[in-house]
């Protein structure tokens, strides 16, 4: 910080001292103007003159009043204006007491609003100039009288300009602060949404593959002694499911890496193009799955494609875990107007009672995924047994529509 900057900071921290210094400077200027006579008998001769004691008193009082111009600007303007009027009537030769009134008027204009400035400026200008012209010792057309008119107008205009500039600077600062707060809030919102999305992906991946591993491990343990070939096949499925789980976990957790970390996987997120593969993993685990699709040729946004895949994955995982060993699942993906509808049905009888329509992290995660895309999700038991999951997702999301219009 430079010496000038430090001095400015100290003056701003002590405004009364700054006003006292300003008052002293104004007093010196008024004294100099009262002792010097620029109008001599033979033209301009800067001869020395002696002001009246009353003029010296009025100059001192008006300068002292300027010390308090920040705390009581209107009162200071009234006091300095009264001193100027008194000097205009009694002073001969006249002393420049009106200088203090000009400073006070500048302060009023800089610290109040424009209507107040206009009223105060017109009133001060009229009273000081009118008194000097009508009751002063000089002719009404004297330059000193016109000078009072000009200087009071300059004081009011300059103060209003300073106030306007301060208002503009403050508005710019306020907009910058609001923009900064908005950016921070948007960044926090995006981080929270990204964390929620990653948590959903982790839940879906782990729940799906661990359920398959659990089923295949149980099959292997059951047939290990009597049918070792079938146990070996079940263990192979366990190995494949665990490998897939590790790959998807690596891809999901890779999103959390920082810029300096090793390069994250570039494998695309799963979508409905892998639906047959997903159904095959459940069939290999012993679940009968039928897939029906009428959405061929439909290009889905990445977020919708991933959400539809995760809804089917989570629904089939719940069927595998809760619907019993003889359950059968039906998956349908249908394009209906501007939406894609995903339905998963099963005819199983839950061994531990039907899951609640809104309970469980899996159903909650599905609902949050669908709601985030402005879709709807309906879940609940079917009449006659089984469970139904029905999701309606818009083919064009707000993000995709904005991108196209841009």
C-alpha positions as CSV (number, residue, x, y, z in Angstrom):
1,X,0.0,0.0,0.0
2,X,1.4,3.4,-1.0
3,X,1.8,6.4,1.3
4,X,-1.2,8.1,-0.4
5,X,-3.4,5.1,0.0
6,X,-2.5,4.8,3.7
7,X,-3.3,8.5,4.2
8,X,-6.6,8.1,2.4
9,X,-7.5,5.2,4.7
10,X,-6.7,7.1,7.8
11,X,-8.7,10.1,6.7
12,X,-11.7,7.9,6.0
13,X,-11.3,6.4,9.4
14,X,-11.4,9.9,11.0
15,X,-13.9,12.0,9.1
16,X,-14.1,14.6,11.8
17,X,-10.4,15.4,11.4
18,X,-10.8,15.6,7.7
19,X,-13.7,18.1,8.1
20,X,-11.6,20.1,10.6
21,X,-8.8,20.4,8.1
22,X,-11.3,21.4,5.4
23,X,-12.8,24.1,7.7
24,X,-9.3,25.4,8.4
25,X,-8.5,25.6,4.7
26,X,-11.8,27.4,4.0
27,X,-11.1,29.9,6.8
28,X,-7.7,30.7,5.4
29,X,-9.2,31.2,1.9
30,X,-11.8,33.6,3.4
31,X,-9.2,35.5,5.3
32,X,-7.0,35.9,2.3
33,X,-10.0,37.1,0.2
34,X,-11.0,39.6,2.9
35,X,-7.6,41.2,3.2
36,X,-6.9,41.5,-0.5
37,X,-8.7,44.1,-2.7
38,X,-8.4,43.3,-6.4
39,X,-10.2,46.6,-7.4
40,X,-8.1,49.7,-6.9
41,X,-8.7,53.2,-8.0
42,X,-6.4,52.8,-11.0
43,X,-7.5,49.3,-12.1
44,X,-6.3,46.0,-10.6
45,X,-4.0,46.8,-7.7
46,X,-3.8,44.0,-5.1
47,X,-3.7,46.4,-2.2
48,X,-4.2,45.3,1.4
49,X,-7.5,46.2,3.2
50,X,-8.7,45.6,6.7
51,X,-12.0,43.6,7.2
52,X,-14.4,44.6,9.9
53,X,-14.3,42.7,13.2
54,X,-17.8,41.4,12.6
55,X,-16.7,40.0,9.3
56,X,-13.8,38.2,11.0
57,X,-16.2,36.8,13.6
58,X,-18.7,35.6,10.9
59,X,-15.9,33.9,8.9
60,X,-14.7,32.1,12.0
61,X,-18.1,31.0,13.1
62,X,-19.0,29.7,9.6
63,X,-15.7,27.9,9.3
64,X,-16.3,26.2,12.7
65,X,-19.8,25.1,11.6
66,X,-18.2,23.2,8.6
67,X,-16.6,20.8,11.1
68,X,-20.0,19.3,11.7
69,X,-21.2,19.3,8.1
70,X,-21.4,15.5,7.9
71,X,-23.5,15.0,11.0
72,X,-25.9,17.9,10.5
73,X,-25.7,19.1,6.9
74,X,-28.9,21.1,6.8
75,X,-28.2,22.8,10.1
76,X,-24.7,23.7,8.9
77,X,-26.2,25.1,5.7
78,X,-28.6,27.2,7.7
79,X,-25.9,28.6,9.9
80,X,-23.5,29.4,7.1
81,X,-26.3,30.9,5.1
82,X,-27.3,33.1,7.9
83,X,-23.7,34.3,8.4
84,X,-23.4,35.0,4.6
85,X,-26.7,37.0,4.7
86,X,-25.4,39.0,7.7
87,X,-22.1,39.7,5.9
88,X,-23.9,40.8,2.7
89,X,-25.9,43.4,4.6
90,X,-23.3,44.7,7.1
91,X,-20.0,44.1,5.4
92,X,-18.3,47.0,3.7
93,X,-15.9,46.1,2.3
94,X,-17.5,42.7,1.9
95,X,-15.7,39.5,3.0
96,X,-16.2,36.2,1.2
97,X,-18.2,34.5,3.9
98,X,-20.5,32.9,1.3
99,X,-17.7,30.5,0.5
100,X,-18.6,28.5,3.6
101,X,-22.3,28.4,2.5
102,X,-21.2,27.0,-0.9
103,X,-19.3,24.2,0.9
104,X,-22.3,23.5,3.1
105,X,-24.6,23.4,0.1
106,X,-22.2,21.0,-1.6
107,X,-22.4,18.7,1.4
108,X,-26.2,18.8,1.4
109,X,-26.3,17.9,-2.3
110,X,-23.8,15.0,-1.8
111,X,-25.5,13.4,1.1
112,X,-29.2,13.8,0.3
113,X,-31.5,13.1,-2.6
114,X,-32.0,15.2,-5.8
115,X,-35.3,16.8,-4.8
116,X,-33.8,17.9,-1.5
117,X,-30.8,19.3,-3.4
118,X,-33.0,21.2,-5.8
119,X,-35.1,22.7,-3.0
120,X,-32.1,23.6,-0.8
121,X,-30.1,24.9,-3.8
122,X,-32.8,27.2,-5.1
123,X,-33.6,28.5,-1.6
124,X,-29.9,29.2,-0.8
125,X,-29.3,30.8,-4.2
126,X,-32.4,33.0,-4.0
127,X,-31.8,34.2,-0.4
128,X,-28.0,34.9,-0.8
129,X,-28.2,36.5,-4.2
130,X,-31.4,38.5,-3.5
131,X,-30.0,39.8,-0.2
132,X,-26.7,40.8,-1.8
133,X,-28.5,42.6,-4.7
134,X,-31.2,44.3,-2.7
135,X,-29.6,45.1,0.7
136,X,-25.9,45.0,0.0
137,X,-23.6,48.0,-0.3
138,X,-22.7,47.2,-4.0
139,X,-25.0,47.8,-7.0
140,X,-27.3,45.0,-7.8
141,X,-25.4,44.2,-11.0
142,X,-22.0,44.0,-9.4
143,X,-19.8,41.0,-10.3
144,X,-19.7,39.9,-6.6
145,X,-23.4,39.5,-6.5
146,X,-23.5,37.5,-9.7
147,X,-20.5,35.5,-8.4
148,X,-22.7,34.4,-5.4
149,X,-25.3,33.2,-7.8
150,X,-22.7,31.2,-9.9
151,X,-20.9,29.7,-6.9
152,X,-24.0,28.5,-5.1
153,X,-25.2,26.8,-8.4
154,X,-21.8,25.2,-8.8
155,X,-21.8,23.9,-5.3
156,X,-25.2,22.3,-5.7
157,X,-24.4,20.8,-9.1
158,X,-21.0,19.4,-8.0
159,X,-22.5,17.9,-4.9
160,X,-25.3,16.2,-6.9
161,X,-22.7,14.9,-9.3
162,X,-20.7,13.4,-6.5
163,X,-23.8,11.8,-5.0
164,X,-24.8,10.3,-8.4
165,X,-21.3,8.9,-8.9
166,X,-21.3,7.3,-5.4
167,X,-24.7,5.8,-6.2
168,X,-23.5,4.4,-9.5
169,X,-20.3,2.9,-7.9
170,X,-22.4,1.4,-5.1
171,X,-24.8,-0.1,-7.6
172,X,-21.9,-1.7,-9.5
173,X,-20.5,-3.1,-6.2
174,X,-24.0,-4.4,-5.2
175,X,-24.4,-6.1,-8.6
176,X,-20.9,-7.6,-8.4
177,X,-21.7,-8.9,-4.9
178,X,-25.0,-10.3,-6.0
179,X,-23.4,-11.9,-9.0
180,X,-20.7,-13.4,-6.8
181,X,-23.3,-14.8,-4.4
182,X,-25.3,-16.2,-7.3
183,X,-22.2,-17.9,-8.7
184,X,-21.3,-19.4,-5.3
185,X,-24.9,-20.6,-4.8
186,X,-25.0,-22.1,-8.3
187,X,-21.7,-23.8,-7.7
188,X,-23.0,-25.3,-4.4
189,X,-26.2,-26.4,-6.1
190,X,-24.3,-28.1,-8.9
191,X,-22.0,-29.8,-6.4
192,X,-25.0,-31.1,-4.4
193,X,-26.7,-32.3,-7.5
194,X,-23.6,-34.1,-8.7
195,X,-23.1,-35.7,-5.3
196,X,-26.7,-36.9,-5.4
197,X,-26.4,-38.3,-8.9
198,X,-23.1,-40.1,-8.0
199,X,-24.8,-41.5,-4.9
200,X,-27.7,-42.8,-7.0
201,X,-25.3,-44.5,-9.4
202,X,-23.3,-46.1,-6.7
203,X,-26.5,-47.4,-5.0
204,X,-27.8,-48.8,-8.3
205,X,-24.5,-50.5,-9.3
206,X,-23.9,-52.0,-5.9
207,X,-27.4,-53.2,-5.3
208,X,-27.7,-54.8,-8.7
209,X,-24.5,-56.7,-8.8
210,X,-24.4,-57.7,-5.1
211,X,-27.9,-59.2,-5.5
212,X,-26.6,-61.2,-8.5
213,X,-23.5,-62.3,-6.6
214,X,-25.6,-63.3,-3.7
215,X,-28.0,-65.4,-5.8
216,X,-25.2,-67.1,-7.7
217,X,-23.2,-67.8,-4.6
218,X,-26.2,-69.4,-3.0
219,X,-26.7,-71.6,-6.1
220,X,-23.0,-72.6,-6.1
221,X,-23.1,-73.6,-2.4
222,X,-26.3,-75.6,-3.0
223,X,-25.0,-77.7,-5.8
224,X,-21.3,-77.8,-4.9
225,X,-21.2,-81.5,-3.9
226,X,-23.8,-83.1,-6.3
227,X,-23.3,-81.0,-9.5
228,X,-19.8,-79.4,-9.5
229,X,-20.2,-78.4,-13.1
230,X,-23.2,-76.2,-12.4
231,X,-21.5,-74.8,-9.3
232,X,-18.5,-73.9,-11.5
233,X,-20.9,-72.1,-13.9
234,X,-22.5,-70.2,-11.0
235,X,-19.1,-69.1,-9.7
236,X,-18.2,-67.9,-13.2
237,X,-21.3,-65.8,-13.1
238,X,-20.2,-64.5,-9.7
239,X,-16.8,-63.5,-11.1
240,X,-18.5,-61.8,-14.1
241,X,-20.9,-59.9,-12.0
242,X,-18.2,-58.8,-9.6
243,X,-16.0,-57.7,-12.5
244,X,-18.9,-55.6,-13.9
245,X,-19.5,-54.1,-10.5
246,X,-15.9,-53.1,-10.2
247,X,-15.8,-51.5,-13.7
248,X,-18.9,-49.5,-13.1
249,X,-17.7,-48.4,-9.6
250,X,-14.4,-47.3,-11.1
251,X,-16.2,-45.3,-13.8
252,X,-18.5,-43.7,-11.3
253,X,-15.9,-42.9,-8.7
254,X,-13.6,-41.6,-11.4
255,X,-15.9,-38.6,-11.7
256,X,-14.7,-37.5,-8.2
257,X,-11.0,-37.3,-9.3
258,X,-9.3,-33.9,-9.4
259,X,-7.7,-32.4,-12.5
260,X,-4.2,-33.6,-11.5
261,X,-5.3,-37.2,-10.9
262,X,-4.8,-40.0,-13.4
263,X,-7.2,-39.8,-16.4
264,X,-10.7,-40.9,-15.6
265,X,-12.3,-43.7,-17.6
266,X,-13.9,-42.6,-20.8
267,X,-16.5,-45.4,-21.1
268,X,-19.9,-44.0,-21.8
269,X,-22.7,-44.2,-19.2
270,X,-25.0,-47.2,-19.7
271,X,-28.3,-46.7,-21.5
272,X,-31.1,-48.6,-23.1
273,X,-28.8,-49.9,-25.8
274,X,-27.4,-52.3,-23.1
275,X,-30.9,-53.4,-22.0
276,X,-30.5,-56.9,-23.5
277,X,-27.2,-57.3,-21.8
278,X,-28.8,-56.2,-18.5
279,X,-31.6,-58.7,-18.9
280,X,-29.1,-61.4,-19.7
281,X,-27.3,-60.9,-16.4
282,X,-30.6,-61.5,-14.6
283,X,-31.5,-64.5,-16.7
284,X,-28.1,-66.1,-15.8
285,X,-29.0,-65.5,-12.2
286,X,-32.2,-67.6,-12.6
287,X,-34.8,-64.8,-13.1
288,X,-37.1,-65.1,-16.1
289,X,-37.1,-61.7,-17.9
290,X,-39.0,-60.8,-21.0
291,X,-38.3,-57.6,-22.8
292,X,-40.6,-55.8,-25.2
293,X,-39.6,-52.5,-27.0
294,X,-41.3,-50.2,-29.4
295,X,-38.9,-47.3,-29.1
296,X,-36.5,-48.3,-31.9
297,X,-35.2,-45.3,-33.8
298,X,-35.7,-42.9,-30.8
299,X,-32.6,-40.9,-29.8
300,X,-32.7,-40.1,-26.1
301,X,-30.7,-37.5,-24.2
302,X,-27.9,-39.0,-22.2
303,X,-29.6,-38.2,-18.9
304,X,-33.0,-39.7,-19.9
305,X,-31.2,-42.8,-21.4
306,X,-29.3,-43.4,-18.2
307,X,-32.3,-42.8,-16.0
308,X,-34.4,-45.3,-17.9
309,X,-31.6,-47.9,-17.7
310,X,-31.2,-47.3,-13.9
311,X,-35.0,-47.6,-13.3
312,X,-35.1,-50.9,-15.1
313,X,-31.9,-52.1,-13.3
314,X,-33.2,-51.2,-9.9
315,X,-36.7,-52.6,-10.5
316,X,-35.2,-56.0,-11.7
317,X,-32.9,-56.0,-8.7
318,X,-35.9,-55.6,-6.4
319,X,-37.6,-58.5,-8.2
320,X,-34.6,-60.6,-7.8
321,X,-34.3,-59.9,-4.1
322,X,-38.0,-59.7,-3.0
323,X,-40.3,-61.5,-5.5
324,X,-39.4,-65.1,-4.7
325,X,-37.7,-67.9,-6.6
326,X,-40.5,-68.5,-9.1
327,X,-41.0,-64.9,-10.1
328,X,-41.1,-63.7,-13.7
329,X,-40.4,-60.1,-14.8
330,X,-41.7,-58.3,-17.9
331,X,-39.9,-55.1,-19.1
332,X,-41.5,-52.8,-21.7
333,X,-40.1,-49.7,-23.2
334,X,-42.6,-47.7,-25.3
335,X,-42.5,-44.3,-27.1
336,X,-45.7,-42.5,-26.4
337,X,-45.8,-39.0,-28.0
338,X,-43.2,-36.8,-26.4
339,X,-42.4,-39.3,-23.7
340,X,-40.7,-42.6,-23.2
341,X,-42.6,-45.0,-20.9
342,X,-40.7,-47.7,-19.0
343,X,-42.7,-50.4,-17.2
344,X,-41.4,-53.4,-15.1
345,X,-43.9,-56.0,-13.9
346,X,-43.5,-59.1,-11.9
347,X,-45.9,-61.8,-10.7
348,X,-43.9,-62.8,-7.6
349,X,-45.1,-63.2,-4.1
350,X,-42.7,-61.3,-1.7
351,X,-41.2,-63.6,0.9
352,X,-41.0,-60.8,3.5
353,X,-44.1,-58.8,2.5
354,X,-44.5,-56.3,-0.4
355,X,-42.2,-53.3,-0.3
356,X,-43.8,-50.0,0.5
357,X,-44.6,-47.9,-2.5
358,X,-42.5,-45.0,-1.3
359,X,-40.0,-46.8,1.0
360,X,-36.5,-48.1,0.5
361,X,-33.5,-46.3,-0.9
362,X,-33.9,-48.0,-4.3
363,X,-37.4,-46.7,-4.9
364,X,-36.5,-43.3,-3.5
365,X,-33.5,-43.1,-5.8
366,X,-35.6,-44.0,-8.8
367,X,-38.2,-41.4,-7.9
368,X,-35.5,-38.7,-7.6
369,X,-33.9,-39.6,-10.9
370,X,-37.3,-39.4,-12.7
371,X,-38.4,-36.2,-10.9
372,X,-35.1,-34.5,-11.7
373,X,-35.9,-35.0,-15.4
374,X,-39.5,-33.6,-14.9
375,X,-40.9,-37.1,-15.3
376,X,-43.3,-39.2,-13.2
377,X,-42.8,-42.5,-11.4
378,X,-45.6,-44.8,-10.2
379,X,-44.8,-47.9,-8.0
380,X,-47.0,-50.2,-6.1
381,X,-48.4,-53.8,-5.7
382,X,-50.4,-55.3,-8.6
383,X,-53.8,-56.7,-8.2
384,X,-53.5,-60.4,-7.8
385,X,-49.9,-60.3,-6.7
386,X,-46.6,-58.9,-7.9
387,X,-45.3,-55.4,-8.2
388,X,-45.4,-52.7,-10.8
389,X,-42.9,-49.9,-11.6
390,X,-44.0,-47.4,-14.3
391,X,-41.8,-44.4,-15.3
392,X,-42.7,-41.7,-17.8
393,X,-39.7,-39.7,-19.0
394,X,-39.7,-36.8,-21.5
395,X,-37.8,-37.5,-24.7
396,X,-36.5,-33.9,-24.7
397,X,-35.3,-32.4,-21.4
398,X,-35.0,-28.7,-20.6
399,X,-31.2,-28.9,-21.1
400,X,-31.6,-30.5,-24.5
401,X,-34.2,-28.0,-25.6
402,X,-32.0,-25.1,-24.6
403,X,-29.0,-26.5,-26.4
404,X,-31.0,-26.9,-29.6
405,X,-32.5,-23.4,-29.5
406,X,-29.1,-21.9,-28.9
